[in-house]
Amino acid sequence: MPDNHENTYKELLIYLQNIDVSFVIVEVNEPARQEAIVAELTAALSGRKITTVNLQDTDVSTGYLTEIRKHIDINPSVEILLILNIHKVKMESADDATALLTNMNLSRELYLKLNKVLVFFLPTYFVDLVIKTAKDFFSYVSITFKFLDVDKQPFMELSSPEEYFNEQEVNNRILFLENTLNTYKLTERERGKVFYDLGENYRKVYKYDTALKNYSKSLKIVQEIGDKQGEGAALNNIGQIYHAIGDYETAYKYLRESLEISKEIGNEQGIGVALDNIGQIYHIRGDYDSALTYYKYGLEILKNVDKKGEGTALNSNGLIYYAKGDYDTALKYLFESLKVRREIGDKKGEGITLSNIGEIYRVKSDYESALKYLLESLKITREIGDKKQEGITLNNISQIHNVKGDHNSTLEYLLESLKIKKEIKDILGYARSLFNLAMLYKATGKTRESAKCLNEVTEINKTLKSYDISQKLKRNFGIEG
């Protein structure tokens, strides 16, 4: 972990080794970092009786304090309880969110009466909401340890498709944020941040229309208050929404604006992210040389300022070489991407790159290796709830079975892929899987079903203008699409 986190960890460890009764907050945002801290503490504190209480998916009506007491009843001699994911309890409405925050505040004296060391692991946004709900809450907290990246402000970070998320946590966060807007008097900057965060979270659960509305509200505010870095971030993410729904011309417009602002203020990370995202637009439209130029510029910048962005850019470079038919160079970039993503614990990115590696082995006719990487990707994407990549990987697995002549398995995987892609509105992915279904029906003599699929693909691509799909339609069916 970074040097500043090593120091914080040592302070936390020393504190827990020498305290008998305490109420501790550990502020940490990344799930992988939280897991690492918990694992290290559990090992290092083997001389003390320690247990972990995971409150994820606990019913909010049951009461999280009840769950904590259950663990104490089972093991009365336990000294330290590491309490995880209180922000991921099951909630149905903003009222539940308010009730949880209020209950945390009202229960503060009860924590100390348990005569244990309670260590709550909380993300920054949840800590902020607790502070807004009860300003005196932290007077009961013995000490707070922060494992945060001090050089990054959450509002300024540009989003990328390679983010880990838990759907229950995302839905809870939406409830918390909407409750914040409706309950508290906020500055314009705070309102801009809340709208931005709402956009982020609606995007993660594929509610693109609602995400776009919130990003647009955030953009209007940051433009009014002159926050250039926030403006660049909002423009980038609006561009990403238009990319996701297949409106590439509008996506390109917003991404170019984001790039210009990032250049104006010297935001290297913003420049690198925007270059990679613009490269994706050229890639989809079939302008591979322009895409490669943007990808290479993006990689050159991101490898110096953003490891996660570097993993994304390496993956993008690999995919463009795949599109150009240079499979060995593609694999070189993809394995570099996989290495970076594994090093930093980017599980979502890892799942994406594994699937891409599997796809290249498929076109190289190494079906055993292809299936190995694709199944590894599928396992990860299902574990972390990445529905979009799950749909892509299912499609890719279907093509392994197809080349082996197993039409039943091909159909099974394609239908599962189509169901997911339709559900999350992945229009480009849906069109690609639908084309593969048309090819399968053609191969099995079901000409009517094949024609029906082709008509739908052709209609979709009139809007998408995907070069890849156009070429496949022309090459396999003589259709100008």
N, C-alpha and C positions, 0 to 999 in steps of 0.2 A: 504494500500500500504506500501512497505518497508519504514523504517525510513528515508533513504536518499531521497526517493521520496516524503515523507511527507514534508520534509524541502524545497525541490524544489517547491512543489505545493504551500506552504505558500508564498514563495518568488514571484512566478508567480502571485498569487492572489493579494498580496499587490501592486505589480507593476501595474497590470491592474486596480486596484481601484484608482490609483493616476496619471494616464497618459492620455493625450488627443489625441496626435498624435504619432504613433510609428509603427515600422515594426519589428515584433517579430517572432523568430523561436522557435518552441517547437519540440525538437528531441525525438521521441518515435517510437518504432518498433512494439509493439504488438497492433493489432486492438482493443482488449478488453480494454487494458490500455488507449488507446486514447479515446475510448468511455466513460470510467469512468471519465477521466480528463475533457472532454467536458461537461458531465452531471453535475459534481461538480462545474465547473466554472459558468455554466449557472444558477445554483441555487444560488450560493454565490454572483453573480454579479447582482442580481435581481433589485438593485437600479440603474443600468445603462442599457442603451438600447443596447442589444446584440443579434446577430443573427449568425446562422451557415450556411456556404456556402460549400456544398458538391460537389466537382468537378468530382467525379467518373463518368466515361462514357461520360464526356463532349468531344465533337469532338475537337481534337487539332487544327484544322483549324479555328474553331470558335473563339478561344482565351479565355483563362481563365479569363483575365482581363475584358473582356466583361461580363462574368457571374457575376463577383464581382460587376461591375457597375450596373447590372440589380437589384441586391439586394439593392443597395444604392438608385436607382431610385424608387423602391417600397417603401422603408422606409428611406427617406432622413435624418431623425433624429437619425438613428442608430449610435452608438458610437464605438462599438467593433465588428469586424467580425472574427469569428473562421473559418479558411479556411482549409478544409480537402481534402485529396486524390488528390492533384494535380498530384501525381505520378501514378494515375489510370485513367488519361484521355485516350481516345481512340487513339491508334497509330498503324500504319501499317508497319513502317519500321524504320531502324536506323536513317534515315534522319529526321523523325518526332521527334525522341528522341533528336537529336542534336538541332533541331529547338526550341523545348520546353525549353531546358536548356539555349539556346542563348536568347530566348524571355524573360525568367525570369530575365536574367542579364540586358537586354536593357530596361526593364520596371521598373527598381528599383527606378528611380526618380519619375515615375508616381504614385508609391505606396504612397509616402509621400504627393503628391499633392492632393490625395483624402481627406486629413485631417481627417483620421480615424485611429483607432488602428487595424492594420491587424496582425492576429496571424496565421502563417502558421504552420501546423502540418506535419512534414516530417520524414520519416525513415532515419536511418543512411546512408544507401547506397546512397540515393538520395542527402543528404547533401554532401557526399564525391564527388559525380559527379559534383555538382554545384561548389564546391571548385576547382576541376580540370578544369572545363570549364571557370570559371571567378574568378581568385584569389582575385580580388578587390571587388567581390560581397558583402562580409560580412562587408565591410566598411560602407555599407548603412543599415545594420541590427542594430537596436537599442540594442538588447539584445537576447541571446539564453538561453533557459532552457532545460536541458537534463534529461530525465526520462529513464536512461539506467541502466542495471545490470553491475555494475563496475567490478564484479568478473568474468565476462564471456566475452571472445573475440569471435566475430561472427565466425571467421575462425575455432576456436577450438571446437565449439559446434558440437556434434554428432547429426545427423538427426534421426528422428523417424517417423513412419507412421502417428503419431497423430498431424500433424501440420495443423493449419488453413491457408488457402490461398484463394485469389481471382484470378480467371483466368486472368482477364484483367491486374491486377497488375503484375502477374507472366510474362505474355507476354511482358509487358512494361519493366520489369526489365531485361529480356533477351536482349531486344533491347539496353537498356542502357549499359549493360555489354559488349556486342559485339562491341558497339560503342567505349567503353573505350579501348578495346584491339586494335582496328584499328586506334585510333586517338592519344593516349597518349603514351609517353615513360614511361614504368613502370619498377620498380625493379623486380627481380625474385620472391621475396616474394609476391609482389603485383600481379604479373601474376598468381602465384599459387592460390592466393585468388580468383581472377576473374574466373579462370577455375573451382575452387571448387564451387563458387556461381552459375556458369552456370550449372554445374552438378545438384546442388540442384533444380534449377528452371525447368530444363528439366525433372527431375524426377517427380516433382509435376504435370506436365501436361502429364505424362505417356509416354514421348519420351525417352524410356530407352536406346536405342542405342546411341543417342546423349549425354544423361546424362553420360553414361559409358565412352565415348570418353573424355569428359571434366574432369571427376573425374580422369581418368588415366593420363591425362596431368598434373593435379594438383599433383597427387601422384609422378610422375617423378620429378617434381620441388622440392617438399618438401623433397624428399629423397636426392636430390643433395645438398640442402642447409642445411641438417641436422636438419630439423624441425620435431622432433619425435612426438610431439603432433598432428601436422598437418597430419603427416603420418598415425597415428592411426585413425584419423577421416576419412581420404580419404579411407583407407582400409575398415573401417566399412561400409561406404556408397557404395563402390563398391560391397561388400558382399551383401548389401541390394538390389542392382540392380539385381544381379544374383539370389537372392531369389525371387524377383518379377517375373522374367522370367522363373522360374522353374528349374534353374540349381543349385540344392542344394549342390552338391559336391564342385563346385567352390565357391559357397557362403560360405560354411563351411571353406574352405581354407583361404579365405580373412578375415573372422571373427576371426578365430584362430590367425592369424597374428596381427590383431588389438588388440585382447585381450593380447597377449604377450607384445606388445609395451606399452599398457596402464599399465600393471603390472610393466614393466621395469622403467617407469618414475613416477609411483605412482599416475596415473590419476584415482581417484576413480570413477568419473562419467563415464569415458570411459570403465572401467572394468565392471561396472554394466550394461551399455548398451550392451556391447559385450556379456556378459553372457546371458542376456535375448534374444538377437538375435540368439545366438547359440542354446539356448533352443528351439526356434521356429523350427530350422532345425530338431532336434531330435523329436519334436512333430509331424511334418509332416510325418516323416519316421516311426512313430508308436512306438518309443522307449520312452514311457511315463515316465518311472522311471528316465532315464537320463535327459529328458526334465524338470521334476519336480526339480531335483537336481540343474540344472542351473538356473531355474526360482527362486528358493528359495534363492540361493546365490546372484543373481542379485537384488532381492527385499531387502535383508538384507543391501546391500550397498546403493542402490538408495534411500531408505527411509531417509537416513541421509544426502544426498548431492543433491538430485534432485527431487522436488515434481512432476514434469511432468513425469520423469522416474519412480517414485513410482507408479503413476496412471497406467502407461503402464505395469509395473511388476505385480501389483495386478490383472490387467485384464488377463495377461498371466497365472498366477497361477489359476485363476478361470476357464480358458479354459481347462487347463490340468486336473483339477478335473472333469470337464464336460466330457472330453474324457474318463476318468477312471470310469465314471458312478456315481460319488459321487456328486449328484446335489445340496444337501444342502450346502456342503462345497464350491462348485463352486459359488453358489449365495452369500455366505458370502464374498468371495473375490471380486466378481463383484460389490456388493453394496459398499464395501470399495473403490474400484476403482472409482465408480461413484461419491462418496462423494468427493474424492480428485480432480477429474477432474472438478467438478462443482465449488469447492472452488477456483481453480486457473484460471477458465474461459477457460479451454481446450475444446472448442465446438466440435472439431473433435473427440477427445477422448471420450467425452460424448456420441456422436452418436454411436460410435463403441460399447461401453459398454452397452448402452441401447438395442442395437440389440442382443448382446450376452445374456443379461438377458431375453429378449423376447424368444430367442431360447430355453433356459432352461425351461421356463414355458411351452413352447410347448411340450417338451418331458415329462414334468410332467402332461400333459393333462389339464393344466389350460389355455385354449385357450383365454379366455377373457383377462386375465392378459398379456398373450403373445402378443396379437394383440395391446394392449394398449402401451406396451413398444416399439414394432416394429414400430408402426405409429409415435411415438414420435421421434424415431431414424430417420425415413425416412424424417420427417419434418426438422430436424436439418441438415442432410447430404445434402438435396437439397438446404437449405438456404446458406450453406457455400461452396457448389460446390464440395463436396467430392464424386466423381463419383464411386470410388472403393467401398466405404462403401454403397453407394446407391444401387449398383448392388447386394451386399451381402444381404442387408435388403430386397430388392424386392424378392429375392430368398426365404428368410425366411418367408416372408408374404405369398408367394405362398403355402407354406407347411401347413399353418393354413387353408387356403381355401381348400386345398387338403383333409385334415383329416375331414373337414366338408362335403365333397362330392360335393363341388362347383367346378366342373372341368373347367368350362369356365373361372372363375376368376383365378384359378390355372394357366391355360395356359397363360392368359393375363400377369400375374406378371412374370412368367418364361421367356416369350419371351422378355419382357422389360429388365429383368435382363441379359439375354444372349446378347442382343444388346449392352448394356453398357460394359459388360465384354469383348466382342469381340473388341469393339472400343478402349478400354484402354489396351488391351493385358493382362488382368488378366487371365492367362492360367489355374491356379488351380481353381479359381472361376468359370471360363467358364465350365471346366470339371464337376464340382459339379452340376451346374445348368443343364447341358446337361444330366447328369445321372438322375436328378429328372424329366426331360422331358421324358426320356426313360421310367421311372416308370409310368408316367401319361399316355403315349401312351399304355403301356402294360395294365393298368387298364381299359382303354376305348376301348380295343380290336383292336387298331391300331398296329398290330404286325410288319408290314413292317417299319413303321416310328420308332417304338421302336428299332428295330434291327439296323437301320441306325444310330441312336443316340449312341447306345451301341458300334458300331464299331469305331465311332469317339472317344468316351471316352477311349476305350481300347488302341487305337493308341496314344492318348495324354499321357496316364498314363505309357506307355512304357518309355517315357522320364522323366515324373514327378516322377514316383515311389512313389506315395502317398499311404501310408498305409490305410488311411481312404477310398479312392476310391477303392483300391484293395479289401478290405473287403466287401464293398457294392456290387461290381461286383460278387464276389464269393458267398456271402450270398443270393443275390436275383436272380442271373442268372446262377450261376455255372461257371462263366467265370474267368479264371486265368488272372488277369490284373494288 
